[in-house]
């Protein structure tokens, strides 16, 4: 049974294969598996296509030429783009040369599309982890165990319990506005106007503390008369 991509990241796979029928078959299989694909019938066409298309992983038919294929693999490795090789060459020399150049996997034609799909998923899972880690490194994070706020530049500030409660409420909205009423209720204030005034005063102190501790502005925006938004 064909496995469908379940990743939250939309990956693009380029297929460099001089056999049009085989290239289209692989592209169709990958698209049915949930990937975006594009094809090139030569290494030269791939370089041209790369000027306008992205490639998160490249499948290379080594039968287009061993030396140009190995050069392409090395170039992709230098750009941290995973490469998978297809070839009719079953000899160990071509396999070893491809792996030494940086290819992550080597499949012999005729190949099993199911095995190819499994190999691609394995490589892109690792790529997704790198993407996720990079996104986390470039976002504001709340560490409830301390508690502390971690800025995109990895500098941190310690939070009081009330500051932590306020940020937790705002960040849980994932970029949406939290109304004055909901903020007052979440912070446990009895009276709406006085409660929101206290929240604004606390936020003002937190803004100053964040700027002093991280050299970055706290990304909380006030929606006049309505509430607050933590901009991710």
N, C-alpha and C positions, 0 to 999 in steps of 0.2 A: 504494500500500500504506500502511495506517495506521501511523504511527509510535507506538511505545510509550514511555512515560516511563521513563528509566533512572536518574533522579536518586536519590540516597540520601535526599533530603529529600522528605517527603510533603506536596505542596502542595494547597491547597483553592481552588477557583475558584467564585466566585458568578456566576450568570447572571441579570441583571435584564432581563426581556423579557415584554411583555404578551401575546405570542402563545404560548399554552400549548403548542401542537404544536411550534413552533419551539424554544421553551425546553427542552422535554423532549428534542428531537432533539439539541440542542447538549450538554445535560448527559449524555445517553447516550454520545455520541461521546467526550466528555472522560473519562468514567469508564472506557470501554474503552481509552482512551489512558493510564490509570494515575493520573488525578487523583481527588481527592475533590471532589464538587460539591454545591451546593444552589442552588435557584432562588427568584426572587421575581417576582411578576407586576406589581409597581409599585415605584416608588422608595420610597414609604412603607413597603411590606412589606419592602423590603431593609433599611431602617434598623431595623425591628423585628427582623428575622432576625439582624442583626449583633450584637444584644444577647446572643445565645446561640450564634452560630456565628462561626468565624473566616473571613477571606477574605484569601488571599495575592495574588489578582488578581481584578478584577471586570470582567465583560463587560456593557456597558450598551447597551440598545436606545434610541437617541436619539429614536425615534418615540414614546416615552412622553411626550415633552415636551422641547423643546430647552432652555429656560431651566432647568427642574429638573434635566435631565441634565447641563448644564454646571456647575450648582452642586454636583452630586454628584461630578463629576470633580474639581473644585477641592478638595472636602473630602477625597477619597481621596488626592490629591496631597499635601495637608498632612499626612496620616498615612503617607505614603510607601508607599501601596498602588497598584500599577500598574493602569491602567484602559485597556480596549480598547473602542472604540465600534463598534456595528453600526447601520446606518441605511439606509432606502430613499432618503434624500436624496443624490443624486449631485452636487448643486451644490457648488461650491468653498467657498461661504460657510459651510455647516455643517461641512465638513471643517476649514477653517481655524479656526473658532471652537472646535471640539473639541480640536484640537492645541494651540491657544493656551491653552486651559484646563488642559492637562496630559496629555491622552490620548496614549498612546504609539503607537496605531495606529487606523486608521479603515477599516472594511470595509463595502462596499455590498451590501445584500441584493438578490437572493438570493446568498448567499456560498458559497464553496468551503470545506467543513469542513477539507479538507487544508491550505488556506492559513491558516485560522484556527488550526489546530493548530500550524503552523510558527511563526506569530506569537507564540502563547502560549509555546512552548518557548524562543523567543529571549528573551522578557522574563523568564521564570522562571530561565533560565540565569544571567542577571545577578543576580537575587535570590538564587539559591543561592550565588553567589560572595560576596555580602554576608553571608549567613548563615554561610558557612564562615569568612570572615575574622573575623566577630564571635565565633564559637566559639573560634577560635585566640587572639583577644585575651583571652578569658576562661579560658584554660587554661594549665597549666604546660607549657613547651616546653624541649627539650634541644637546644642548638646544639653539634653535635659538632665543628664546624670551629675553635672557639676554644680549649677547650670552655667552655661557660657554661650556667647554668640561668636561664631567663626566666620570671618569675612572672606571674600574671594581671594585676598592676598595672604590668607592663612593666619593673619593676626587675630587674636581673640580678646574678648573682654568678659569679665565675670559679671553675672547678672544677679540682681536681687530676685527673690521669689515672685514679686509683683511684676517686675520687668519681664521675667521669663513667661509668666502667664499672659501678659499682653502680647508679646511676640508670638507665642504659640498660637494664640487666637487669630492673629493677623496672617501668619504664614500658612495656617491650615486652610485658608480660603484660596490658596493657589493663584494669587494674582487678582482675585475678586475683591469687591468692596465689602467690608464688614460694617454694618450700619451702627449708628450711635446706640440704638436700643440694644442690639445684640452685644456690643462691646460692654455697655454698662452692666448688662445681665451676666456676661461671662466673667467680669471682674468683681461681681458680687456687691455692687453698689445699689443702695435702696432707691435713691432719688436720681432721676435721669439727668437733669442739667448739672447738678453738683457733681454727680458721678463722672460725667464726660469731661467736666472741667478738671477733675483730678487726673483723669487719664491723659489729657492734653499736657498737664504740668509734668507728669511722669515721663511722657514721651519727649518733651523738651529736654529734660535732664538726660534721657537716654541718647538723644541725638548728640548732645555735647560730649557725652562719655564715649560714644562710638567714634566720633571724629577724632577725639584725643587719643584713643587707644588703637585705632586702625588706620587713621589718616583717610578714611572713606566716609562719605555721607550715608547715613542710615536711609535705605530706600523706602521710606514710608511717606505716602502722599495723602494729603487731606482732601477729601471731596467736600467742598464747602456745604455746610449745613446737613450733610448726610452721613458721613462716616470716614473711615480710613482704609487705605489700600497699601499692602506690602508688595512692592513691585519686584518680582523675582529677578 
